[in-house]
Amino acid sequence: MATKKIVNLRTKKAYSIRQRTTSAGRKGQIMGSYSPKRASASVKKNYGDVIRRLSNK
């Protein structure tokens, strides 16, 4: 299931929204702050110094 997000234009914060109606809540509910998938965070952690060096050139 793809993660959908909405953005508050005043505060520039992103929130994830519920895709399906479940026992935990209804479709379209705001679930909380949006956070990207863990894979992209691990790439930053593992290759952060390499990315920094390349961006300085």
Secondary structure, DSSP 4 states (H G I P E B T S, - for coil): -PPEEEEETTTTEEEEE--S-BTTB-TT-EEEE----HHHHHHHHHHHHHHHHHHH-
